[in-house]
């Protein structure tokens, strides 16, 4: 009986959050190794379907880097990166498009299996508009975002559909370009004036000591983030994640950003619907 009462208490605790977030937009970026694990993916998508059921409008931006690299290796092609950006020639672009389409379809089908209403947007629907990204060397068909077709996205959200977006963009000459998924998520969140931008990761969040869970920062301001980067506390792969949150907040359209460990069962529900949360929120 005590266990049932505890479950009821959790539901009661969630009520004010459900009320506050109803009809708000959450943009969730989901990629990397945590997208490959079927068990993790199932739990994450369960949470996302639940969020949709309680009236939250969900946009998922998925990555696909490991799949693309594996496919290129199969074809005897070498993956080349400049500052973390994949150099994308014509042949690589075709592989990128094919792999992202497969992943998009997989996510859509798994959401449908969980009884969620969903739409998959794979890039050719003119959601993200880009111009050629400039780098230290020619990056090929890699785009930097110029605008987002928010009306098209809004039309799907208004129908109550979880909207799954591939990180592909279209240039003015109708040429598809590969786009960094974090950039796509941040740009869409700003354009749609999202309540939250959420980055799913394979770490608990921002920690002072990676080996000590008690050092997890549950909340950080922009000023604190800057200090922690300068102090060498935020390092390596966490820097681009944190910078994506910072850029989204500075853009003015996003209310709050979150870095959440997808490996924790039902981490999204715990982060949004409990007083304590489980990840790191970054606020203005």
Backbone as JSON, one array per atom type, in Angstrom:
{
  "sequence": "XXXXXXXXXXXXXXXXXXXXXXXXXXXXXXXXXXXXXXXXXXXXXXXXXXXXXXXXXXXXXXXXXXXXXXXXXXXXXXXXXXXXXXXXXXXXXXXXXXXXXXXXXXXXXXXXXXXXXXXXXXXXXXXXXXXXXXXXXXXXXXXXXXXXXXXXXXXXXXXXXXXXXXXXXXXXXXXXXXXXXXXXXXXXXXXXXXXXXXXXXXXXXXXXXXXXXXXXXXXXXXXXXXXXXXXXXXXXXXXXXXXXXXXXXXXXXXXXXXXXXXXXXXXXXXXXXXXXXXXXXXXX",
  "N": [[0.83, -1.22, 0.0], [1.95, 1.22, 0.79], [3.71, 1.7, -1.28], [1.97, 2.26, -3.41], [0.81, 4.62, -2.52], [3.02, 6.25, -2.59], [3.49, 6.35, -5.33], [1.21, 7.73, -6.12], [1.72, 10.17, -4.88], [3.85, 11.1, -6.4], [2.57, 11.57, -8.82], [0.84, 13.63, -8.04], [2.7, 15.59, -7.42], [3.54, 16.19, -9.98], [1.45, 17.6, -11.16], [1.3, 20.61, -11.1], [3.42, 21.18, -12.85], [2.67, 19.93, -15.23], [0.44, 21.46, -15.8], [1.65, 23.97, -16.15], [3.27, 23.57, -18.4], [1.65, 22.77, -20.45], [0.7, 22.89, -23.83], [3.03, 24.2, -24.44], [6.22, 24.4, -26.17], [8.68, 21.95, -26.48], [11.95, 21.37, -27.45], [13.88, 18.68, -28.32], [17.06, 17.39, -28.49], [18.54, 14.57, -29.83], [20.97, 12.21, -30.1], [24.04, 10.53, -31.11], [25.7, 7.81, -29.32], [23.69, 7.04, -27.56], [21.44, 7.03, -29.06], [21.61, 4.74, -30.46], [21.18, 2.59, -28.79], [18.76, 0.25, -28.23], [17.21, -0.24, -25.9], [17.55, 2.07, -24.29], [16.58, 3.94, -26.1], [13.9, 3.16, -26.33], [12.87, 3.76, -23.76], [13.31, 6.52, -23.63], [11.68, 7.39, -25.76], [9.2, 6.53, -24.79], [8.88, 8.36, -22.67], [8.73, 10.71, -24.18], [6.38, 10.33, -25.65], [4.56, 10.3, -23.53], [4.87, 12.98, -22.64], [3.79, 14.26, -24.83], [1.15, 13.31, -24.68], [0.2, 14.7, -22.42], [-0.12, 17.18, -23.4], [2.09, 18.69, -24.19], [4.03, 20.17, -26.71], [6.11, 18.56, -28.9], [9.28, 18.63, -30.44], [11.62, 16.65, -31.96], [15.0, 16.63, -32.65], [17.16, 14.72, -34.37], [20.43, 13.18, -34.36], [23.05, 11.44, -36.12], [25.61, 10.68, -36.46], [27.4, 8.39, -35.71], [26.23, 6.29, -37.24], [26.52, 7.25, -39.84], [29.32, 7.4, -40.06], [29.96, 4.68, -39.76], [28.74, 3.59, -42.02], [30.2, 4.85, -44.05], [32.69, 3.75, -43.61], [32.17, 1.1, -44.28], [31.93, 1.41, -47.03], [34.47, 1.94, -47.71], [35.32, 4.54, -47.41], [36.84, 7.45, -45.98], [36.15, 9.15, -42.98], [36.24, 12.59, -42.5], [36.97, 15.29, -40.39], [36.62, 18.72, -39.47], [37.22, 20.84, -36.93], [35.25, 19.43, -35.52], [33.23, 19.25, -37.4], [31.77, 17.43, -40.01], [33.4, 16.9, -43.03], [31.82, 17.18, -46.1], [31.46, 15.8, -49.03], [30.05, 15.18, -52.34], [29.48, 12.41, -52.48], [29.6, 11.67, -49.79], [27.51, 13.24, -48.84], [25.28, 11.98, -49.94], [25.3, 9.57, -48.51], [24.96, 10.57, -45.92], [22.35, 11.65, -46.15], [20.86, 9.3, -46.7], [21.32, 7.7, -44.39], [20.35, 9.34, -42.33], [17.68, 9.46, -43.09], [16.9, 6.78, -42.72], [17.2, 6.58, -39.91], [15.37, 8.52, -39.06], [12.98, 7.39, -39.98], [12.98, 5.07, -38.39], [12.75, 6.1, -35.76], [10.25, 7.35, -35.98], [8.57, 5.12, -36.52], [8.87, 3.67, -34.14], [7.78, 5.42, -32.28], [5.16, 5.44, -33.18], [4.53, 2.8, -32.57], [4.33, 3.02, -29.87], [1.96, 4.25, -29.62], [1.94, 6.95, -30.21], [1.19, 10.08, -31.83], [2.73, 11.15, -34.74], [5.07, 12.85, -36.9], [7.48, 12.59, -39.47], [10.15, 14.52, -40.58], [12.39, 14.89, -43.09], [14.19, 16.56, -44.35], [13.91, 17.35, -47.05], [11.63, 18.78, -46.97], [11.87, 21.48, -46.74], [12.35, 22.77, -44.19], [14.54, 23.75, -42.73], [16.61, 26.36, -43.66], [19.64, 27.14, -45.34], [22.99, 28.49, -45.77], [26.15, 28.01, -47.42], [28.54, 26.73, -45.2], [31.42, 28.29, -43.93], [34.8, 27.35, -43.4], [38.05, 26.46, -42.0], [39.01, 25.06, -44.08], [37.62, 23.97, -47.24], [34.46, 22.77, -46.61], [32.68, 21.41, -48.1], [29.4, 20.22, -48.8], [28.14, 21.48, -46.43], [26.07, 23.17, -44.24], [25.27, 26.4, -42.83], [22.84, 27.74, -40.69], [20.28, 29.85, -41.9], [17.58, 30.49, -41.72], [14.41, 29.32, -40.34], [11.58, 27.39, -41.18], [9.09, 28.05, -39.51], [6.32, 28.06, -39.61], [5.58, 25.74, -40.98], [6.46, 23.76, -39.22], [4.86, 24.44, -37.01], [2.34, 23.8, -37.98], [2.25, 21.02, -37.85], [2.62, 20.6, -35.11], [0.34, 21.78, -34.04], [-1.56, 19.94, -34.68], [-1.13, 18.1, -32.8], [1.02, 16.41, -33.13], [4.03, 14.69, -32.51], [7.04, 15.87, -33.7], [9.55, 14.84, -35.77], [12.73, 15.67, -36.69], [15.2, 15.66, -39.19], [18.69, 16.56, -39.34], [19.12, 18.24, -41.79], [19.58, 20.71, -44.31], [18.33, 23.18, -46.66], [19.67, 24.95, -49.35], [19.49, 28.12, -51.19], [19.67, 27.47, -53.88], [18.33, 25.12, -54.03], [19.82, 23.0, -53.13], [20.67, 20.31, -51.11], [22.08, 20.28, -47.8], [24.34, 19.14, -45.3], [23.89, 19.54, -41.82], [24.92, 20.57, -38.58], [23.53, 18.84, -35.87], [23.09, 19.85, -33.28], [23.12, 22.6, -33.79], [20.87, 22.81, -35.41], [18.82, 22.06, -33.63], [19.04, 24.12, -31.72], [18.54, 26.41, -33.3], [15.91, 25.89, -34.21], [14.57, 25.8, -31.75], [14.89, 28.45, -30.88], [13.61, 29.87, -32.96], [11.0, 28.9, -32.74], [10.36, 29.83, -30.31], [10.66, 28.21, -27.98], [9.71, 26.64, -24.92], [11.55, 24.99, -23.68], [14.86, 23.83, -24.43], [16.32, 20.77, -24.86], [19.08, 18.73, -24.31], [19.92, 15.51, -24.85], [22.14, 13.26, -23.34], [25.02, 11.12, -22.61], [25.96, 11.34, -20.08], [25.6, 12.37, -16.6], [25.16, 15.14, -16.46], [26.33, 18.51, -16.0], [29.21, 18.36, -14.11], [31.27, 18.9, -11.24], [33.19, 17.09, -10.47], [33.76, 14.36, -12.35], [33.63, 11.79, -11.41], [32.11, 11.81, -9.19], [28.92, 11.82, -8.23], [27.64, 13.51, -6.48], [28.56, 16.0, -7.03], [27.19, 17.09, -9.07], [25.84, 19.78, -10.91], [22.78, 21.13, -10.47], [21.57, 23.37, -11.43], [22.56, 26.11, -13.44], [23.71, 29.4, -14.19], [24.22, 31.65, -17.02], [26.51, 33.18, -16.5], [27.81, 31.62, -14.57], [28.38, 29.34, -16.08], [30.28, 30.35, -17.88], [32.36, 30.92, -16.09], [32.97, 28.32, -15.17], [33.9, 27.08, -17.48], [36.18, 28.6, -17.99], [37.6, 27.92, -15.72], [38.25, 25.32, -16.22], [36.56, 23.29, -15.49], [34.27, 22.58, -16.94], [34.76, 20.69, -19.68], [36.14, 19.23, -22.72], [33.87, 17.09, -24.47], [31.63, 18.15, -23.24], [31.69, 20.88, -23.56], [30.77, 21.8, -26.24], [28.07, 21.04, -25.93], [27.17, 22.57, -23.75], [27.67, 25.08, -24.83], [25.8, 25.12, -26.9], [23.46, 25.33, -25.44], [23.89, 27.82, -24.25], [23.97, 29.53, -26.52], [21.36, 29.2, -27.43], [19.88, 30.35, -25.33], [20.89, 32.96, -25.37], [19.92, 33.75, -27.78], [17.37, 34.52, -27.29], [14.87, 33.35, -27.71], [14.38, 31.06, -26.28], [13.31, 29.72, -23.21], [14.41, 28.09, -21.15], [17.13, 25.78, -20.72], [18.26, 22.35, -20.85], [20.44, 19.73, -19.82], [20.47, 16.36, -20.02], [20.73, 13.05, -18.8], [20.28, 10.42, -20.84], [20.48, 7.76, -20.27], [19.46, 7.22, -17.81], [16.58, 5.73, -16.56], [13.52, 7.07, -17.61], [14.33, 9.71, -17.43], [13.61, 12.18, -18.56], [10.97, 12.67, -17.68], [11.43, 12.79, -14.94], [13.09, 15.0, -14.81], [11.45, 17.12, -15.67], [9.02, 16.98, -14.26], [9.36, 16.8, -11.54], [10.27, 18.28, -8.37], [13.0, 18.37, -7.78], [14.47, 17.47, -10.06], [16.82, 15.89, -12.4], [19.0, 16.33, -14.04], [21.13, 18.86, -15.46], [20.09, 22.16, -15.47], [20.31, 25.02, -17.51], [20.14, 28.43, -17.23], [19.17, 31.85, -17.96]],
  "CA": [[0.0, 0.0, 0.0], [2.84, 2.38, 0.88], [4.26, 1.92, -2.61], [0.93, 2.89, -4.22], [0.68, 6.0, -2.03], [4.2, 6.95, -3.09], [3.23, 6.6, -6.76], [0.19, 8.8, -6.18], [2.39, 11.41, -4.49], [4.63, 11.53, -7.56], [1.61, 12.13, -9.78], [0.37, 14.91, -7.5], [3.82, 16.53, -7.57], [3.66, 16.54, -11.39], [0.31, 18.38, -11.65], [1.58, 22.0, -11.46], [4.31, 21.23, -14.0], [1.86, 19.59, -16.4], [-0.39, 22.65, -16.05], [2.5, 25.07, -16.63], [3.9, 23.26, -19.69], [0.65, 22.39, -21.45], [0.73, 23.66, -25.07], [4.36, 24.78, -24.66], [7.05, 23.64, -27.09], [9.97, 21.43, -26.03], [12.8, 20.85, -28.52], [14.77, 17.67, -27.73], [18.11, 16.91, -29.4], [18.81, 13.18, -29.47], [21.9, 11.63, -31.06], [25.19, 9.82, -30.56], [25.59, 6.39, -28.96], [22.44, 6.79, -26.84], [20.39, 6.81, -30.05], [21.8, 3.4, -31.01], [20.81, 1.57, -27.82], [17.3, 0.07, -28.32], [16.58, -0.14, -24.58], [17.53, 3.49, -23.93], [15.7, 4.63, -27.04], [12.52, 2.82, -25.99], [12.49, 4.51, -22.56], [13.27, 7.94, -24.0], [10.49, 7.63, -26.58], [8.05, 6.42, -23.88], [8.76, 9.67, -21.99], [8.32, 11.72, -25.16], [4.96, 10.09, -25.93], [3.85, 10.78, -22.35], [4.88, 14.45, -22.69], [2.82, 14.63, -25.86], [-0.19, 13.0, -24.17], [-0.25, 15.71, -21.47], [-0.33, 18.44, -24.09], [3.33, 19.39, -24.53], [4.34, 20.03, -28.14], [7.48, 18.04, -28.93], [10.08, 18.52, -31.65], [12.86, 15.9, -31.76], [16.03, 16.75, -33.68], [18.06, 13.58, -34.15], [21.7, 13.14, -35.07], [23.27, 10.2, -36.85], [27.04, 10.61, -36.74], [27.98, 7.04, -35.7], [25.69, 5.52, -38.37], [27.13, 7.77, -41.06], [30.73, 6.98, -40.06], [30.0, 3.22, -39.98], [28.39, 3.34, -43.43], [31.33, 5.3, -44.87], [33.75, 2.74, -43.44], [31.73, -0.05, -45.09], [32.15, 1.72, -48.44], [35.88, 2.23, -47.91], [35.54, 5.99, -47.4], [37.36, 7.95, -44.71], [35.45, 10.31, -42.41], [37.16, 13.7, -42.2], [36.32, 16.33, -39.59], [37.33, 19.97, -39.19], [36.56, 21.45, -35.76], [34.06, 18.66, -35.18], [32.26, 19.26, -38.49], [32.09, 16.43, -41.03], [33.57, 17.36, -44.41], [30.74, 16.47, -46.8], [31.46, 15.9, -50.49], [28.8, 14.7, -52.95], [29.25, 11.0, -52.11], [29.3, 11.67, -48.35], [26.18, 13.83, -48.66], [24.28, 10.95, -50.24], [25.29, 8.64, -47.37], [24.35, 11.32, -44.81], [20.91, 11.71, -46.4], [20.28, 7.96, -46.59], [21.37, 7.24, -43.01], [19.43, 10.16, -41.54], [16.32, 9.05, -43.43], [16.66, 5.5, -42.02], [17.02, 6.86, -38.48], [14.11, 9.24, -38.91], [11.91, 6.4, -40.13], [13.01, 4.17, -37.23], [12.19, 6.83, -34.61], [8.82, 7.53, -36.24], [7.87, 3.83, -36.36], [8.88, 3.29, -32.73], [6.8, 6.29, -31.61], [3.84, 4.92, -33.56], [4.31, 1.56, -31.82], [3.98, 3.45, -28.52], [0.66, 4.92, -29.76], [2.1, 8.39, -30.31], [0.96, 10.73, -33.12], [4.08, 11.6, -35.09], [5.42, 13.17, -38.29], [8.91, 12.62, -39.72], [10.59, 15.5, -41.58], [13.72, 14.36, -43.4], [15.09, 17.55, -44.95], [13.43, 17.86, -48.33], [10.38, 19.53, -46.74], [12.21, 22.91, -46.6], [12.17, 23.21, -42.81], [15.72, 24.52, -42.36], [17.28, 26.97, -44.81], [21.05, 27.32, -45.01], [23.99, 28.89, -46.77], [27.35, 27.19, -47.27], [29.35, 27.06, -44.02], [32.84, 28.54, -44.21], [35.69, 26.81, -42.39], [39.48, 26.6, -42.28], [39.13, 24.51, -45.43], [36.3, 23.77, -47.85], [33.73, 21.7, -45.93], [31.75, 20.78, -49.03], [27.97, 20.52, -48.64], [27.82, 21.7, -45.02], [25.35, 24.43, -44.18], [25.01, 27.16, -41.61], [21.41, 28.04, -40.77], [19.87, 31.23, -42.13], [16.21, 30.65, -41.22], [13.63, 28.11, -40.06], [10.19, 27.48, -41.59], [8.36, 27.74, -38.28], [4.9, 27.83, -39.92], [5.44, 24.32, -41.33], [6.57, 23.02, -37.96], [3.69, 24.76, -36.19], [1.16, 23.11, -38.52], [2.27, 19.65, -37.33], [2.45, 20.66, -33.66], [-1.06, 22.12, -33.75], [-2.34, 18.71, -34.83], [-0.76, 17.22, -31.7], [2.0, 15.42, -33.58], [5.46, 14.76, -32.22], [7.66, 16.14, -35.0], [10.92, 14.33, -35.77], [13.42, 16.45, -37.73], [16.58, 15.31, -39.55], [19.52, 17.77, -39.46], [19.47, 18.57, -43.17], [19.09, 22.02, -44.68], [18.25, 23.44, -48.09], [20.18, 26.26, -49.77], [18.6, 28.81, -52.13], [19.69, 26.81, -55.19], [17.65, 23.83, -53.83], [20.83, 21.98, -52.86], [20.65, 19.85, -49.72], [23.34, 20.41, -47.07], [24.47, 18.53, -43.97], [23.92, 20.59, -40.79], [25.15, 20.06, -37.23], [22.23, 18.62, -35.22], [22.96, 20.79, -32.16], [22.77, 23.9, -34.37], [19.48, 22.72, -35.87], [17.97, 22.07, -32.44], [19.11, 25.46, -31.13], [17.87, 27.35, -34.21], [14.48, 25.61, -34.18], [14.08, 26.2, -30.43], [14.81, 29.91, -30.87], [12.6, 30.31, -33.91], [9.68, 28.51, -32.25], [10.22, 30.37, -28.93], [10.41, 27.01, -27.18], [9.83, 26.7, -23.46], [12.78, 24.3, -23.3], [15.74, 23.08, -25.32], [16.85, 19.66, -24.06], [20.11, 17.92, -24.96], [20.08, 14.19, -24.24], [23.55, 12.88, -23.36], [25.36, 9.88, -21.92], [26.55, 11.71, -18.78], [24.52, 12.89, -15.75], [24.99, 16.58, -16.62], [27.58, 19.22, -15.71], [29.68, 17.94, -12.79], [32.59, 19.41, -10.85], [34.05, 15.91, -10.49], [33.03, 13.37, -13.15], [33.53, 10.52, -10.69], [31.34, 12.02, -7.96], [27.57, 12.29, -8.57], [27.22, 14.58, -5.56], [29.07, 17.29, -7.53], [26.35, 17.51, -10.2], [25.18, 21.08, -10.83], [21.39, 20.99, -10.9], [21.2, 24.59, -12.12], [23.65, 27.04, -13.71], [23.41, 30.61, -14.97], [25.19, 31.89, -18.1], [27.75, 33.66, -15.89], [28.46, 30.48, -13.92], [28.9, 28.49, -17.15], [31.51, 30.99, -18.36], [33.38, 30.73, -15.05], [33.34, 26.9, -15.11], [34.71, 26.79, -18.67], [37.48, 29.24, -17.76], [38.28, 27.2, -14.64], [38.58, 23.98, -16.67], [35.62, 22.31, -14.94], [33.55, 22.12, -18.13], [35.81, 20.37, -20.65], [35.94, 18.21, -23.77], [32.59, 17.0, -25.16], [30.57, 18.91, -22.59], [31.77, 22.28, -23.99], [29.79, 22.13, -27.29], [26.7, 20.9, -25.44], [26.89, 23.75, -22.95], [27.63, 26.25, -25.73], [24.51, 25.09, -27.61], [22.48, 25.87, -24.49], [24.18, 29.25, -24.1], [23.54, 30.22, -27.74], [19.89, 29.19, -27.47], [19.4, 31.33, -24.35], [21.26, 34.3, -25.83], [19.08, 34.09, -28.94], [16.19, 35.2, -26.77], [13.6, 32.66, -27.93], [14.26, 29.88, -25.41], [13.15, 30.09, -21.8], [15.29, 27.32, -20.27], [17.79, 24.67, -21.4], [18.54, 21.23, -19.96], [21.32, 18.63, -20.24], [19.86, 15.24, -19.29], [21.31, 11.73, -19.07], [19.26, 9.54, -21.41], [20.65, 6.39, -19.76], [18.64, 7.07, -16.6], [15.19, 5.45, -16.94], [12.52, 8.12, -17.48], [15.02, 10.94, -17.0], [12.88, 13.38, -19.01], [9.84, 12.9, -16.77], [11.98, 13.19, -13.64], [13.64, 16.35, -14.93], [10.43, 18.14, -15.89], [7.83, 16.87, -13.43], [9.67, 16.72, -10.11], [10.85, 19.52, -7.84], [14.46, 18.29, -7.74], [15.1, 17.26, -11.36], [17.91, 14.9, -12.38], [20.1, 16.77, -14.87], [21.58, 20.24, -15.26], [19.4, 23.18, -16.24], [21.08, 26.25, -17.69], [19.17, 29.52, -17.34], [19.79, 33.15, -18.23]],
  "C": [[0.86, 1.26, 0.0], [3.41, 2.75, -0.49], [3.24, 2.63, -3.51], [0.74, 4.35, -3.81], [1.83, 6.84, -2.56], [4.03, 7.3, -4.57], [2.22, 7.73, -6.93], [0.82, 10.15, -5.85], [3.2, 11.99, -5.64], [3.72, 12.18, -8.6], [1.11, 13.51, -9.33], [1.45, 15.99, -7.66], [3.93, 17.03, -9.01], [2.59, 17.51, -11.87], [0.66, 19.83, -12.0], [2.5, 22.14, -12.67], [3.56, 20.93, -15.29], [1.0, 20.8, -16.8], [0.45, 23.77, -16.67], [3.02, 24.83, -18.05], [2.91, 22.91, -20.79], [0.64, 23.38, -22.61], [2.04, 24.4, -25.31], [5.17, 23.85, -25.56], [8.36, 23.23, -26.4], [10.72, 20.94, -27.27], [13.84, 19.93, -27.88], [15.76, 17.2, -28.78], [18.57, 15.54, -28.91], [19.74, 12.57, -30.51], [22.99, 10.83, -30.37], [24.89, 8.37, -30.21], [24.27, 6.06, -28.26], [21.26, 6.61, -27.8], [20.45, 5.38, -30.59], [21.29, 2.3, -30.08], [19.28, 1.4, -27.8], [16.58, 0.24, -26.98], [16.47, 1.31, -24.13], [16.53, 4.23, -24.81], [14.23, 4.38, -26.71], [12.04, 3.65, -24.79], [12.37, 6.0, -22.86], [11.99, 8.24, -24.79], [9.2, 7.44, -25.78], [7.8, 7.77, -23.18], [8.21, 10.72, -22.94], [6.84, 11.56, -25.51], [4.11, 10.56, -24.75], [3.76, 12.31, -22.35], [3.86, 14.95, -23.71], [1.39, 14.42, -25.38], [-0.71, 14.07, -23.2], [-0.25, 17.12, -22.08], [0.91, 19.25, -24.41], [3.65, 19.11, -26.01], [5.82, 19.71, -28.29], [8.07, 18.07, -30.34], [11.36, 17.76, -31.28], [13.79, 16.2, -32.94], [17.04, 15.64, -33.42], [19.37, 13.76, -34.92], [21.82, 11.84, -35.85], [24.73, 9.95, -37.16], [27.62, 9.21, -36.76], [27.51, 6.17, -36.87], [26.35, 5.94, -39.68], [28.58, 7.31, -41.17], [30.86, 5.5, -40.36], [29.71, 2.9, -41.44], [29.54, 3.74, -44.36], [32.48, 4.29, -44.8], [33.44, 1.51, -44.27], [32.06, 0.16, -46.56], [33.6, 2.08, -48.73], [36.2, 3.71, -47.97], [35.99, 6.44, -46.02], [36.56, 9.16, -44.26], [36.49, 11.38, -42.05], [36.38, 14.8, -41.47], [37.22, 17.54, -39.45], [36.57, 20.68, -38.08], [35.24, 20.76, -35.43], [33.0, 18.59, -36.25], [32.7, 18.27, -39.57], [32.24, 17.09, -42.4], [32.67, 16.51, -45.29], [30.81, 16.73, -48.3], [30.17, 15.27, -51.02], [28.47, 13.28, -52.5], [28.89, 10.89, -50.62], [27.9, 12.2, -48.1], [25.09, 12.82, -48.93], [24.16, 9.96, -49.09], [24.62, 9.3, -46.17], [22.83, 11.32, -44.96], [20.24, 10.36, -46.19], [20.23, 7.49, -45.13], [20.41, 8.03, -42.12], [17.98, 9.78, -41.83], [15.96, 7.73, -42.74], [16.38, 5.74, -40.53], [15.71, 7.57, -38.22], [12.94, 8.28, -38.98], [11.82, 5.47, -38.92], [12.37, 4.83, -36.02], [10.68, 6.98, -34.77], [8.05, 6.23, -36.0], [7.8, 3.42, -34.9], [7.92, 4.16, -31.91], [5.38, 5.82, -31.93], [3.51, 3.65, -32.78], [3.94, 1.85, -30.37], [2.68, 4.25, -28.49], [0.78, 6.45, -29.75], [1.76, 8.88, -31.71], [2.26, 11.41, -33.52], [4.19, 11.9, -36.58], [6.94, 13.17, -38.4], [9.23, 13.6, -40.84], [12.07, 15.24, -41.85], [14.65, 15.34, -44.09], [14.57, 18.16, -46.23], [12.14, 18.69, -48.19], [10.62, 21.03, -46.53], [11.87, 23.45, -45.21], [13.31, 24.15, -42.4], [16.39, 25.05, -43.63], [18.7, 27.36, -44.41], [21.8, 28.05, -46.12], [25.24, 28.07, -46.47], [28.17, 27.67, -46.07], [30.81, 27.24, -44.44], [33.68, 28.0, -43.06], [37.14, 27.07, -42.76], [39.81, 26.04, -43.66], [37.72, 24.31, -45.97], [35.63, 22.55, -47.21], [32.79, 20.95, -46.86], [30.32, 21.2, -48.76], [27.59, 20.53, -47.15], [27.2, 23.08, -44.9], [25.38, 25.1, -42.82], [23.62, 27.77, -41.74], [21.15, 29.53, -40.95], [18.46, 31.49, -41.62], [15.54, 29.3, -41.05], [12.18, 28.36, -40.48], [9.29, 27.1, -40.41], [6.88, 27.48, -38.54], [4.65, 26.35, -40.24], [5.5, 23.46, -40.08], [5.32, 23.2, -37.1], [2.46, 24.0, -36.67], [1.1, 21.67, -38.01], [2.02, 19.64, -35.82], [1.01, 20.93, -33.28], [-1.97, 20.9, -33.86], [-1.97, 17.68, -33.76], [0.28, 16.18, -32.05], [3.4, 15.71, -33.04], [6.16, 14.9, -33.57], [9.14, 15.8, -34.94], [11.66, 14.92, -36.97], [14.84, 15.93, -37.94], [17.4, 16.59, -39.71], [20.05, 17.97, -40.88], [18.88, 19.93, -43.49], [19.11, 22.2, -46.18], [18.76, 24.85, -48.38], [19.27, 26.84, -50.85], [18.56, 28.14, -53.49], [19.1, 25.4, -55.12], [18.64, 22.69, -53.65], [20.79, 21.62, -51.38], [22.05, 20.0, -49.1], [23.23, 19.66, -45.74], [24.58, 19.66, -42.95], [24.13, 19.93, -39.43], [23.82, 20.0, -36.48], [22.01, 19.56, -34.03], [22.54, 22.16, -32.65], [21.31, 23.91, -34.82], [18.53, 22.81, -34.68], [17.9, 23.46, -31.83], [18.35, 26.47, -31.98], [16.35, 27.16, -34.2], [13.89, 26.08, -32.85], [13.92, 27.72, -30.35], [13.69, 30.42, -31.76], [11.18, 30.06, -33.4], [9.38, 29.08, -30.86], [9.85, 29.26, -27.95], [10.54, 27.31, -25.69], [11.17, 26.1, -23.02], [13.53, 23.77, -24.52], [16.42, 22.04, -24.46], [17.88, 18.91, -24.88], [20.24, 16.61, -24.19], [21.53, 13.73, -24.41], [23.75, 11.53, -22.69], [26.15, 10.16, -20.64], [25.45, 12.35, -17.94], [24.2, 14.38, -15.95], [26.33, 17.25, -16.4], [27.98, 18.88, -14.27], [31.04, 18.57, -12.49], [33.62, 18.29, -10.87], [33.27, 14.79, -11.18], [32.85, 12.03, -12.44], [32.64, 10.61, -9.45], [29.98, 12.65, -8.29], [27.1, 13.44, -7.69], [27.67, 15.95, -6.03], [28.29, 17.78, -8.76], [25.75, 18.89, -9.94], [23.75, 20.92, -11.33], [20.94, 22.22, -11.68], [22.42, 25.5, -12.27], [23.14, 28.25, -14.46], [24.47, 30.75, -16.07], [26.54, 32.33, -17.53], [28.52, 32.52, -15.24], [29.07, 29.54, -14.95], [30.23, 29.04, -17.65], [32.66, 30.77, -17.37], [33.89, 29.29, -15.03], [34.17, 26.48, -16.33], [36.11, 27.36, -18.48], [38.29, 28.49, -16.7], [38.66, 25.77, -15.03], [37.71, 22.9, -16.06], [34.77, 21.71, -16.07], [34.59, 21.94, -19.23], [35.28, 19.43, -21.73], [34.54, 18.26, -24.39], [31.46, 17.76, -24.52], [30.56, 20.38, -23.07], [30.78, 22.59, -25.12], [28.34, 21.99, -26.84], [26.29, 22.14, -24.65], [26.79, 24.99, -23.84], [26.34, 26.29, -26.54], [23.41, 25.67, -26.73], [22.65, 27.38, -24.35], [23.68, 30.03, -25.31], [22.02, 30.29, -27.83], [19.31, 30.24, -26.53], [19.7, 32.76, -24.8], [20.42, 34.74, -27.02], [17.77, 34.72, -28.54], [14.88, 34.45, -26.92], [13.33, 31.54, -26.95], [14.23, 30.31, -23.95], [14.17, 29.4, -20.9], [15.9, 26.17, -21.07], [18.17, 23.6, -20.37], [19.53, 20.27, -20.61], [20.94, 17.44, -19.37], [20.47, 13.93, -19.75], [20.23, 10.76, -19.55], [19.35, 8.11, -20.87], [19.82, 6.15, -18.5], [17.19, 6.82, -17.01], [14.25, 6.62, -16.6], [13.11, 9.44, -16.96], [14.25, 12.2, -17.4], [11.72, 13.69, -18.07], [10.33, 13.38, -15.41], [12.52, 14.62, -13.68], [12.54, 17.42, -14.97], [9.31, 18.14, -14.86], [8.11, 16.64, -11.96], [10.37, 18.0, -9.66], [12.38, 19.52, -7.95], [15.1, 18.24, -9.13], [16.25, 16.28, -11.25], [19.13, 15.34, -13.19], [20.57, 18.16, -14.48], [20.74, 21.17, -16.11], [20.3, 24.41, -16.32], [20.09, 27.37, -18.01], [19.9, 30.85, -17.54], [20.36, 33.78, -16.98]]
}
